Amino acid sequence: MLENVKAIYEEINQYNVASKEELEQFRMRFISRKGVITELFDGLKTVPADDRRALGQELNGLKNFAQERFDLFSQQVEEQQTSANSAPPVDLTLPTIPNLTGTQHPLSLVRQRIIQIFERIGFNVADGPEIESDWYNFGALNFPDNHPARDMQDTFFVAKDSSNPSNDMLLRTHTSNVQIRLMERQKPPIRSIMPGRVYRNETISARAHCMFHQVEGIYIDRNVGFKDLKDTLYHFVKEMFEPGTQIRFRPSYFPFTEPSAEIDISCQICGGKGCNICKHSGWVEIAGSGMVDPQVIANCGIDPEEFTGFAFGMGIERITQLKYVVNDLRLYTENDVRFLRQFEGL
Ligand code: PHE
């Protein structure tokens, strides 16, 4: 009988189960009441009483072993079954699922580039509030109350203060408010650029928007002159635009700078020959600039006899338009992925 036990161990050890049918065969042969192990148990009756106990233990061991194997096999079969049911058949000829990574918004790309250029020549980045008081947006910048220069920028007012118009709250119309805040809290030398969002009450069209972005720059120190302004902006244009781009300073007016100049560059689209973008003049305006008016410096508690400086401001949308030929301002805010994807990897 012991030989039989050994033979069954052997048989079970070599048994492999790959399907439900085979599992059932295993069960019939080793586990069921009609199986070989039950048969051996039945045979115990004929064994001499002295050997019965030891043999019984032996058979119990075998029975447990068969049961363990059975449990293991049924688990394996079950796992096979569920993974076969849930996983769809793999079709290796299908194209892969595209990996849609985001892209940087063109305005972010250009803002980063502008910051990089100025950081390399010693400007740091400053920030200020978008909801601003009349004083910081206008008053401190030499726009007296009721001065016509205020009409240059149509303003969204948020709250009026009837007792003191300087405290009227508004959405800033330019980033020049940061100029004032910087000069108020920092002693010269001040050499900063201030990128940010600005608002003007304009009807949205291809050429105008009620919300856009500027980068303003300011440099205040002893002996800062117009030559420094020119050098700085020449450098910027050289770094930002195509080689061979022409630059010109055109006299202009801002209440907070004197003298003031607007900066034009040769049109990037037609190379200066004349096209729709440059209105057939060959030149496009990219920035306003000037020597900070001594009165503005004094307004911030800095002595204008000791310190002078220049400031400039440009629109990020305009620079982006020229760099990437974007001819409708609305594209920047419509979130059309067909537009945005074109800037992938830049
Ligand atoms: N703040 C001006 C504007 O928004 C631009 C500017 C900034 C001009 C600094 C001169 C100096 O139009």
Boltz pocket constraint, residues with backbone or C-beta under 6 A from the ligand:
constraints:
  - pocket:
      binder: B
      contacts: [[A, 173], [A, 174], [A, 175], [A, 176], [A, 216], [A, 217], [A, 254], [A, 257], [A, 261], [A, 288], [A, 289], [A, 290], [A, 311], [A, 312], [A, 313], [A, 314]]
      max_distance: 6.0
